[in-house]
Amino acid sequence: MHGTTTIIDWLGSGIAADLPVAATLDALLSPGSTGYYYADDTGTLYVLNRDTVAWDTIGGVGVSGISQLTGDGTAGPGVGSQVLTFATVNANVGSFTNTNLTVNAKGLITAASTGSAAGSILTITKTSNYTVLTSDNGKHFNNIAAGGAVELDLPAAAAGLSFGFAVDATQYIQVNADGTDVIYVGANNSAAGGFVRSNVAAAYLVLVAHGTGKWKTMSLVGPWNIDS
């Protein structure tokens, strides 16, 4: 083959187990040509040195071909075209609305779930006593199918926290204030660390904390008794 052959030409010509005789190829090249690229079947890439009429490995070392991919994607081992398979990082597959996502440092989605629509209220049923968490912020609790009274212990009042309480079963829902916090219902208020409660079906109470120590009523339906 005459003239300078590029790596693209080499890729098109394939791979052989034995390199051609350097002197034979050198004699075929025109004066001033840079050389000829070739590779053996181990993936080592060579260039014909016109000065020494010998094969030099590029960079002075062999260049190993990639035979297998591992990690977040796998392929091979094998030669030729290999199918790339991405590793499973999230077992919860499907379609989601108002999606909650967890993304790792590589930008891969590791968890997905359907979330609440903007402005929607997440309702939670409790049939036994429960300590309300700050992470429950915005949730509204009910006592559907409860067979007895349910006490719900509020976290310490802090600006931005809000919870709702809805009586469904004709059993008491009792909302207990934390520590020395006070619950205000209209012009009345509980004792420090006191409670409000109702067992009237459809009674509804929404409390909001605008700061520390105090829960204020944002919405009230039906009678709610105060401990004081």
Steps between C-alpha positions, in 0.01 A plus 500: 500500500650833393485829687429564864232275644298645791359321802161520330647300211639249748164458668351424162764239417463285810741326735753224426686255720838586344635837394599537133873512427604859563748514211238376255256776593772761512591423141139562396478843661586815309794713621403742775198298614466489875433131529243232542282411800421144595379292793547143609228282645584605859390856428852645498530787252818542291639758260759433231823689577638615160843572649559161658269306266347333804172498691475732801221473756324833531627687805759233556247268668225272385147640483251257648155479349195517727341157521254557785316788672403488868343736752179693433490339156625159388598355163695194395740344540541432131619640172302700249169662578387450861166596656527763777275422798442764766510386863172516694520781755126542564274198541188716520426539129183630335314824442465757776310824551622794708816296521736482797853414383826404666809566288850375586832677446527354149169653398322163499145472637515254789141533624171627360149520638174683444472814708221733599367759260580859584245628749364152577462368856645169609255327736622240749283256696596423859309251714749501789711759679767668288780752547474755220838574341626824352539301177118455508468872437190577292333164564142467622419214736168314538370212714310299237392162647659572839357288780601738777655836578811602307756739650726693263803665660614815322869582451634820653334797334725663240423756233367340181361179651136418432282194563135410452275270704170354379257293708336222300425219748308627801804452721716771650790647311709671768778735388767547766738798512870438556676616818368843597344576159146638494218431252274795421143439381337833435523713811565198720818304553620180659724482801874478438557152360121455489268360236191549285269219400177407323296186433238660277493354151614753237668724757815648346790699641800649321786633714789723388809608692617853422784475749610305804268406784163568334262315269233717340175373345484569127176308441237360735193284433284361780567505873852451637539486876799656677654339806491822708 
